[in-house]
Amino acid sequence: MRRRAGQSIEVLFRHYAKFLDGVREQANRLIEQSMQEWGRVSQGEATEG
């Protein structure tokens, strides 16, 4: 990919680092939400609509 873009690894990393960090944060939020929902379901609580 970097050869096609004509950019070094460093340039690509600087360009995409914030994007990748945001994706990680979003994934962690989704995992946390799923774990909380699983906890509610496993305790027999009603799920949110």
PDB file of N, CA, C and O in Angstrom, chain B, residues numbered from 101:
ATOM      1  N   MET B 101       0.818  -1.188   0.000  1.00  0.00           N
ATOM      2  CA  MET B 101       0.000   0.000   0.000  1.00  0.00           C
ATOM      3  C   MET B 101       0.870   1.263   0.000  1.00  0.00           C
ATOM      4  O   MET B 101       0.623   2.197  -0.763  1.00  0.00           O
ATOM      5  N   ARG B 102       1.869   1.279   0.847  1.00  0.00           N
ATOM      6  CA  ARG B 102       2.667   2.503   0.918  1.00  0.00           C
ATOM      7  C   ARG B 102       3.384   2.767  -0.395  1.00  0.00           C
ATOM      8  O   ARG B 102       3.576   3.923  -0.771  1.00  0.00           O
ATOM      9  N   ARG B 103       3.787   1.706  -1.103  1.00  0.00           N
ATOM     10  CA  ARG B 103       4.467   1.916  -2.382  1.00  0.00           C
ATOM     11  C   ARG B 103       3.510   2.572  -3.375  1.00  0.00           C
ATOM     12  O   ARG B 103       3.903   3.477  -4.111  1.00  0.00           O
ATOM     13  N   ARG B 104       2.261   2.120  -3.398  1.00  0.00           N
ATOM     14  CA  ARG B 104       1.269   2.731  -4.282  1.00  0.00           C
ATOM     15  C   ARG B 104       1.039   4.190  -3.920  1.00  0.00           C
ATOM     16  O   ARG B 104       0.912   5.041  -4.800  1.00  0.00           O
ATOM     17  N   ALA B 105       0.986   4.474  -2.635  1.00  0.00           N
ATOM     18  CA  ALA B 105       0.738   5.845  -2.186  1.00  0.00           C
ATOM     19  C   ALA B 105       1.971   6.724  -2.357  1.00  0.00           C
ATOM     20  O   ALA B 105       1.867   7.951  -2.349  1.00  0.00           O
ATOM     21  N   GLY B 106       3.141   6.101  -2.511  1.00  0.00           N
ATOM     22  CA  GLY B 106       4.368   6.859  -2.664  1.00  0.00           C
ATOM     23  C   GLY B 106       4.797   7.552  -1.393  1.00  0.00           C
ATOM     24  O   GLY B 106       5.446   8.597  -1.432  1.00  0.00           O
ATOM     25  N   GLN B 107       4.432   6.964  -0.257  1.00  0.00           N
ATOM     26  CA  GLN B 107       4.744   7.583   1.023  1.00  0.00           C
ATOM     27  C   GLN B 107       5.508   6.604   1.902  1.00  0.00           C
ATOM     28  O   GLN B 107       5.372   5.386   1.781  1.00  0.00           O
ATOM     29  N   SER B 108       6.305   7.169   2.781  1.00  0.00           N
ATOM     30  CA  SER B 108       7.041   6.330   3.717  1.00  0.00           C
ATOM     31  C   SER B 108       6.107   5.859   4.826  1.00  0.00           C
ATOM     32  O   SER B 108       5.017   6.400   5.008  1.00  0.00           O
ATOM     33  N   ILE B 109       6.543   4.864   5.546  1.00  0.00           N
ATOM     34  CA  ILE B 109       5.783   4.358   6.695  1.00  0.00           C
ATOM     35  C   ILE B 109       5.539   5.480   7.697  1.00  0.00           C
ATOM     36  O   ILE B 109       4.447   5.588   8.254  1.00  0.00           O
ATOM     37  N   GLU B 110       6.543   6.310   7.927  1.00  0.00           N
ATOM     38  CA  GLU B 110       6.409   7.403   8.894  1.00  0.00           C
ATOM     39  C   GLU B 110       5.299   8.377   8.495  1.00  0.00           C
ATOM     40  O   GLU B 110       4.506   8.804   9.333  1.00  0.00           O
ATOM     41  N   VAL B 111       5.253   8.719   7.211  1.00  0.00           N
ATOM     42  CA  VAL B 111       4.224   9.646   6.732  1.00  0.00           C
ATOM     43  C   VAL B 111       2.847   9.014   6.873  1.00  0.00           C
ATOM     44  O   VAL B 111       1.909   9.660   7.339  1.00  0.00           O
ATOM     45  N   LEU B 112       2.724   7.759   6.474  1.00  0.00           N
ATOM     46  CA  LEU B 112       1.438   7.073   6.615  1.00  0.00           C
ATOM     47  C   LEU B 112       1.016   6.998   8.068  1.00  0.00           C
ATOM     48  O   LEU B 112      -0.148   7.237   8.390  1.00  0.00           O
ATOM     49  N   PHE B 113       1.947   6.671   8.949  1.00  0.00           N
ATOM     50  CA  PHE B 113       1.605   6.568  10.364  1.00  0.00           C
ATOM     51  C   PHE B 113       1.128   7.905  10.908  1.00  0.00           C
ATOM     52  O   PHE B 113       0.109   7.969  11.597  1.00  0.00           O
ATOM     53  N   ARG B 114       1.849   8.963  10.607  1.00  0.00           N
ATOM     54  CA  ARG B 114       1.434  10.290  11.092  1.00  0.00           C
ATOM     55  C   ARG B 114       0.050  10.651  10.570  1.00  0.00           C
ATOM     56  O   ARG B 114      -0.770  11.218  11.292  1.00  0.00           O
ATOM     57  N   HIS B 115      -0.195  10.320   9.323  1.00  0.00           N
ATOM     58  CA  HIS B 115      -1.470  10.675   8.700  1.00  0.00           C
ATOM     59  C   HIS B 115      -2.628   9.885   9.301  1.00  0.00           C
ATOM     60  O   HIS B 115      -3.702  10.439   9.536  1.00  0.00           O
ATOM     61  N   TYR B 116      -2.416   8.596   9.549  1.00  0.00           N
ATOM     62  CA  TYR B 116      -3.503   7.730   9.989  1.00  0.00           C
ATOM     63  C   TYR B 116      -3.529   7.465  11.488  1.00  0.00           C
ATOM     64  O   TYR B 116      -4.450   6.804  11.968  1.00  0.00           O
ATOM     65  N   ALA B 117      -2.568   7.946  12.229  1.00  0.00           N
ATOM     66  CA  ALA B 117      -2.490   7.641  13.663  1.00  0.00           C
ATOM     67  C   ALA B 117      -3.737   8.097  14.411  1.00  0.00           C
ATOM     68  O   ALA B 117      -4.270   7.347  15.229  1.00  0.00           O
ATOM     69  N   LYS B 118      -4.204   9.290  14.149  1.00  0.00           N
ATOM     70  CA  LYS B 118      -5.400   9.787  14.839  1.00  0.00           C
ATOM     71  C   LYS B 118      -6.623   8.977  14.447  1.00  0.00           C
ATOM     72  O   LYS B 118      -7.460   8.664  15.294  1.00  0.00           O
ATOM     73  N   PHE B 119      -6.731   8.637  13.176  1.00  0.00           N
ATOM     74  CA  PHE B 119      -7.854   7.823  12.720  1.00  0.00           C
ATOM     75  C   PHE B 119      -7.842   6.468  13.416  1.00  0.00           C
ATOM     76  O   PHE B 119      -8.869   6.012  13.919  1.00  0.00           O
ATOM     77  N   LEU B 120      -6.681   5.829  13.444  1.00  0.00           N
ATOM     78  CA  LEU B 120      -6.580   4.510  14.060  1.00  0.00           C
ATOM     79  C   LEU B 120      -6.871   4.568  15.548  1.00  0.00           C
ATOM     80  O   LEU B 120      -7.493   3.657  16.093  1.00  0.00           O
ATOM     81  N   ASP B 121      -6.430   5.624  16.211  1.00  0.00           N
ATOM     82  CA  ASP B 121      -6.705   5.785  17.631  1.00  0.00           C
ATOM     83  C   ASP B 121      -8.205   5.927  17.858  1.00  0.00           C
ATOM     84  O   ASP B 121      -8.741   5.352  18.806  1.00  0.00           O
ATOM     85  N   GLY B 122      -8.882   6.676  17.012  1.00  0.00           N
ATOM     86  CA  GLY B 122     -10.329   6.842  17.123  1.00  0.00           C
ATOM     87  C   GLY B 122     -11.070   5.532  16.926  1.00  0.00           C
ATOM     88  O   GLY B 122     -12.054   5.260  17.614  1.00  0.00           O
ATOM     89  N   VAL B 123     -10.602   4.720  15.988  1.00  0.00           N
ATOM     90  CA  VAL B 123     -11.217   3.417  15.746  1.00  0.00           C
ATOM     91  C   VAL B 123     -11.052   2.531  16.974  1.00  0.00           C
ATOM     92  O   VAL B 123     -11.979   1.814  17.350  1.00  0.00           O
ATOM     93  N   ARG B 124      -9.888   2.573  17.595  1.00  0.00           N
ATOM     94  CA  ARG B 124      -9.643   1.770  18.794  1.00  0.00           C
ATOM     95  C   ARG B 124     -10.568   2.201  19.923  1.00  0.00           C
ATOM     96  O   ARG B 124     -11.139   1.362  20.620  1.00  0.00           O
ATOM     97  N   GLU B 125     -10.715   3.512  20.103  1.00  0.00           N
ATOM     98  CA  GLU B 125     -11.600   4.017  21.157  1.00  0.00           C
ATOM     99  C   GLU B 125     -13.041   3.588  20.908  1.00  0.00           C
ATOM    100  O   GLU B 125     -13.741   3.193  21.839  1.00  0.00           O
ATOM    101  N   GLN B 126     -13.483   3.663  19.665  1.00  0.00           N
ATOM    102  CA  GLN B 126     -14.845   3.257  19.330  1.00  0.00           C
ATOM    103  C   GLN B 126     -15.030   1.759  19.579  1.00  0.00           C
ATOM    104  O   GLN B 126     -16.055   1.344  20.119  1.00  0.00           O
ATOM    105  N   ALA B 127     -14.056   0.955  19.193  1.00  0.00           N
ATOM    106  CA  ALA B 127     -14.141  -0.486  19.419  1.00  0.00           C
ATOM    107  C   ALA B 127     -14.208  -0.791  20.908  1.00  0.00           C
ATOM    108  O   ALA B 127     -14.986  -1.646  21.330  1.00  0.00           O
ATOM    109  N   ASN B 128     -13.405  -0.106  21.704  1.00  0.00           N
ATOM    110  CA  ASN B 128     -13.432  -0.325  23.152  1.00  0.00           C
ATOM    111  C   ASN B 128     -14.781   0.050  23.749  1.00  0.00           C
ATOM    112  O   ASN B 128     -15.272  -0.637  24.645  1.00  0.00           O
ATOM    113  N   ARG B 129     -15.386   1.134  23.264  1.00  0.00           N
ATOM    114  CA  ARG B 129     -16.723   1.523  23.746  1.00  0.00           C
ATOM    115  C   ARG B 129     -17.752   0.452  23.407  1.00  0.00           C
ATOM    116  O   ARG B 129     -18.584   0.103  24.245  1.00  0.00           O
ATOM    117  N   LEU B 130     -17.703  -0.068  22.189  1.00  0.00           N
ATOM    118  CA  LEU B 130     -18.646  -1.108  21.787  1.00  0.00           C
ATOM    119  C   LEU B 130     -18.470  -2.376  22.612  1.00  0.00           C
ATOM    120  O   LEU B 130     -19.451  -3.019  22.986  1.00  0.00           O
ATOM    121  N   ILE B 131     -17.232  -2.733  22.894  1.00  0.00           N
ATOM    122  CA  ILE B 131     -16.966  -3.906  23.727  1.00  0.00           C
ATOM    123  C   ILE B 131     -17.516  -3.691  25.124  1.00  0.00           C
ATOM    124  O   ILE B 131     -18.148  -4.584  25.688  1.00  0.00           O
ATOM    125  N   GLU B 132     -17.283  -2.521  25.684  1.00  0.00           N
ATOM    126  CA  GLU B 132     -17.776  -2.208  27.029  1.00  0.00           C
ATOM    127  C   GLU B 132     -19.301  -2.250  27.068  1.00  0.00           C
ATOM    128  O   GLU B 132     -19.880  -2.807  28.000  1.00  0.00           O
ATOM    129  N   GLN B 133     -19.950  -1.673  26.072  1.00  0.00           N
ATOM    130  CA  GLN B 133     -21.411  -1.700  26.018  1.00  0.00           C
ATOM    131  C   GLN B 133     -21.929  -3.132  25.931  1.00  0.00           C
ATOM    132  O   GLN B 133     -22.905  -3.482  26.594  1.00  0.00           O
ATOM    133  N   SER B 134     -21.283  -3.954  25.119  1.00  0.00           N
ATOM    134  CA  SER B 134     -21.692  -5.349  24.983  1.00  0.00           C
ATOM    135  C   SER B 134     -21.527  -6.103  26.291  1.00  0.00           C
ATOM    136  O   SER B 134     -22.384  -6.903  26.666  1.00  0.00           O
ATOM    137  N   MET B 135     -20.428  -5.849  26.983  1.00  0.00           N
ATOM    138  CA  MET B 135     -20.195  -6.525  28.263  1.00  0.00           C
ATOM    139  C   MET B 135     -21.236  -6.103  29.296  1.00  0.00           C
ATOM    140  O   MET B 135     -21.709  -6.933  30.072  1.00  0.00           O
ATOM    141  N   GLN B 136     -21.594  -4.822  29.310  1.00  0.00           N
ATOM    142  CA  GLN B 136     -22.616  -4.350  30.240  1.00  0.00           C
ATOM    143  C   GLN B 136     -23.962  -4.987  29.916  1.00  0.00           C
ATOM    144  O   GLN B 136     -24.683  -5.410  30.820  1.00  0.00           O
ATOM    145  N   GLU B 137     -24.301  -5.057  28.642  1.00  0.00           N
ATOM    146  CA  GLU B 137     -25.565  -5.673  28.231  1.00  0.00           C
ATOM    147  C   GLU B 137     -25.574  -7.157  28.600  1.00  0.00           C
ATOM    148  O   GLU B 137     -26.576  -7.670  29.098  1.00  0.00           O
ATOM    149  N   TRP B 138     -24.468  -7.835  28.357  1.00  0.00           N
ATOM    150  CA  TRP B 138     -24.367  -9.249  28.714  1.00  0.00           C
ATOM    151  C   TRP B 138     -24.563  -9.426  30.219  1.00  0.00           C
ATOM    152  O   TRP B 138     -25.233 -10.367  30.647  1.00  0.00           O
ATOM    153  N   GLY B 139     -23.996  -8.546  31.013  1.00  0.00           N
ATOM    154  CA  GLY B 139     -24.163  -8.615  32.463  1.00  0.00           C
ATOM    155  C   GLY B 139     -25.611  -8.450  32.872  1.00  0.00           C
ATOM    156  O   GLY B 139     -26.091  -9.160  33.756  1.00  0.00           O
ATOM    157  N   ARG B 140     -26.312  -7.521  32.240  1.00  0.00           N
ATOM    158  CA  ARG B 140     -27.737  -7.328  32.552  1.00  0.00           C
ATOM    159  C   ARG B 140     -28.545  -8.557  32.169  1.00  0.00           C
ATOM    160  O   ARG B 140     -29.391  -9.010  32.941  1.00  0.00           O
ATOM    161  N   VAL B 141     -28.296  -9.095  30.995  1.00  0.00           N
ATOM    162  CA  VAL B 141     -29.036 -10.268  30.523  1.00  0.00           C
ATOM    163  C   VAL B 141     -28.752 -11.468  31.414  1.00  0.00           C
ATOM    164  O   VAL B 141     -29.669 -12.207  31.771  1.00  0.00           O
ATOM    165  N   SER B 142     -27.495 -11.666  31.774  1.00  0.00           N
ATOM    166  CA  SER B 142     -27.142 -12.827  32.596  1.00  0.00           C
ATOM    167  C   SER B 142     -27.719 -12.728  34.000  1.00  0.00           C
ATOM    168  O   SER B 142     -27.881 -13.743  34.677  1.00  0.00           O
ATOM    169  N   GLN B 143     -28.031 -11.505  34.445  1.00  0.00           N
ATOM    170  CA  GLN B 143     -28.650 -11.318  35.754  1.00  0.00           C
ATOM    171  C   GLN B 143     -30.170 -11.298  35.657  1.00  0.00           C
ATOM    172  O   GLN B 143     -30.852 -11.095  36.661  1.00  0.00           O
ATOM    173  N   GLY B 144     -30.705 -11.506  34.459  1.00  0.00           N
ATOM    174  CA  GLY B 144     -32.143 -11.576  34.270  1.00  0.00           C
ATOM    175  C   GLY B 144     -32.830 -10.235  34.167  1.00  0.00           C
ATOM    176  O   GLY B 144     -34.057 -10.163  34.250  1.00  0.00           O
ATOM    177  N   GLU B 145     -32.069  -9.170  33.989  1.00  0.00           N
ATOM    178  CA  GLU B 145     -32.663  -7.843  33.850  1.00  0.00           C
ATOM    179  C   GLU B 145     -33.140  -7.642  32.419  1.00  0.00           C
ATOM    180  O   GLU B 145     -32.597  -8.222  31.479  1.00  0.00           O
ATOM    181  N   ALA B 146     -34.160  -6.813  32.272  1.00  0.00           N
ATOM    182  CA  ALA B 146     -34.685  -6.504  30.942  1.00  0.00           C
ATOM    183  C   ALA B 146     -33.655  -5.709  30.154  1.00  0.00           C
ATOM    184  O   ALA B 146     -32.916  -4.898  30.711  1.00  0.00           O
ATOM    185  N   THR B 147     -33.619  -5.952  28.863  1.00  0.00           N
ATOM    186  CA  THR B 147     -32.702  -5.202  28.006  1.00  0.00           C
ATOM    187  C   THR B 147     -33.340  -3.891  27.602  1.00  0.00           C
ATOM    188  O   THR B 147     -34.562  -3.744  27.608  1.00  0.00           O
ATOM    189  N   GLU B 148     -32.483  -2.938  27.250  1.00  0.00           N
ATOM    190  CA  GLU B 148     -32.971  -1.634  26.797  1.00  0.00           C
ATOM    191  C   GLU B 148     -33.453  -1.764  25.362  1.00  0.00           C
ATOM    192  O   GLU B 148     -32.892  -2.521  24.570  1.00  0.00           O
ATOM    193  N   GLY B 149     -34.522  -1.000  25.032  1.00  0.00           N
ATOM    194  CA  GLY B 149     -35.166  -1.043  23.720  1.00  0.00           C
ATOM    195  C   GLY B 149     -34.263  -0.742  22.634  1.00  0.00           C
ATOM    196  O   GLY B 149     -34.672  -0.743  21.473  1.00  0.00           O
TER     197      GLY B 149
END
